[in-house]
Structure formats: structure tokens, C-alpha cells
């Protein structure tokens, strides 16, 4: 089981950070491994919304589908991977602070197939990549006018 928790503060209003992060189509803009992401269900974003995600990890193309499991505007966004090589659950919590928005990412996943064989190094790679991705998110949002 791979588990992680990361937090950082972004100098932008919580409404802006929440709106940007929950628009799954923005994923390739701040997640290095994301190639494509798109909503595949109809209706407004909320619990039950489904999306497809294409990533490149360790030289392999990975396709997965996820479903939103919690949606509280400007407070919490959570999802679970419903298909793909790494079943996982993750959440983002948003907290307004004096400096802007504190986001906390928590996640856990159980690699399967090829990835199960190399779980310890894959866990380290994923944690480093998540650190890089949330720093990318911070840099991207803080550089906006």
C-alpha cells in the first residue's frame, strides 16, 4: 500500500484554487505525468462525476477512469480510481488562510500487475512526483495576474 499526505499554501483565493484544481482538464498543465484528462459523464461536476485520465509513467502509457466521491465547493474534493493498474483513492482539502489557500492532498493506492512487483521504488517515485506537481500547481497559480 502506498500512502501519502502533502500540504502547501498557494497565494491565491480558495475559490480560484478549488475551481482550477477540480477542472480535470487542467491536470496536464500542472501534473507532469498527465497527458490527457476529460470528464466522460454528463451534468454538473459533483459526486458521481466520472472522468478518464491518460498518463505516462515509467515509460508506459496508463489509462484509467475515476469517479468523484466527495465534492464540497471550496472545501473538499475526493475521487477514486475505478479502473487502471493502480486502484487508488485521494482527496484534496482546501482551507482559506491569511496567505491564500492551504491545500492538503492525501492518497492511498495498491499497485497491481507490473507495478506491484516494484511497489517500494514506485512509491518513492510517486511521492517525489506529487511533491513536484503540487509545487507546479503553486507556481502556475501564483504567476497568474
Secondary structure, 3 states (H helix, E strand, C coil): CEEEEEEEEECCCHHHHHHHHHCHHHHHHHCCCEEEEEECCCCCCCCCCEEEEEEEECCEEEEEEEEEEEEECCCEEEEEEEECCEEEEEEEEEEEECCEEEEEEEEEEEECHHHHHHHHHHHHHHHHHHHHHHHHHHHHHHCCC
